[in-house]
């Protein structure tokens, strides 16, 4: 599989959780040819996640993972979630739609909504396949991520 052209990946809290638990967040930041982004609502979820997500919070604070703030378009209106989506999921979808890039998620409801709305989405399984074929992460880390994500 050939790497896609460098672009934004809008990362959800579950994916951040997998990377932190597998101990590979720094490798992902260093090796993956995408600009990693998230939203302020996902940042709040990560803060609530406790110590396991500290490396993700540190990366956000350092700017290694860009955080799109609330109050800035397209997140300049209240988000209440929509259907099966949480407000954080909706924020990722809106940012990918209006600011470019793809939502990186393992959540089926968010993947379906992206497809329905014609918003770019990279299922986490596809990310893992791309990471394996391009050597961004070693096989043992890929297997750990598959186990953590139920793939």
HELIX and SHEET records of a PDB file:
HELIX    1   1 UNK A   13  UNK A   22  1                                  10    
HELIX    2   2 UNK A   25  UNK A   31  1                                   7    
HELIX    3   3 UNK A   40  UNK A   48  1                                   9    
HELIX    4   4 UNK A   50  UNK A   53  5                                   4    
HELIX    5   5 UNK A   54  UNK A   62  1                                   9    
HELIX    6   6 UNK A   87  UNK A   99  1                                  13    
HELIX    7   7 UNK A  108  UNK A  117  1                                  10    
HELIX    8   8 UNK A  124  UNK A  134  1                                  11    
HELIX    9   9 UNK A  139  UNK A  149  1                                  11    
SHEET    1   A 5 UNK A  66  UNK A  68  0                                        
SHEET    2   A 5 UNK A  35  UNK A  39  1                                        
SHEET    3   A 5 UNK A   8  UNK A  11  1                                        
SHEET    4   A 5 UNK A 102  UNK A 105  1                                        
SHEET    5   A 5 UNK A 121  UNK A 123  1                                        
END                                                                             
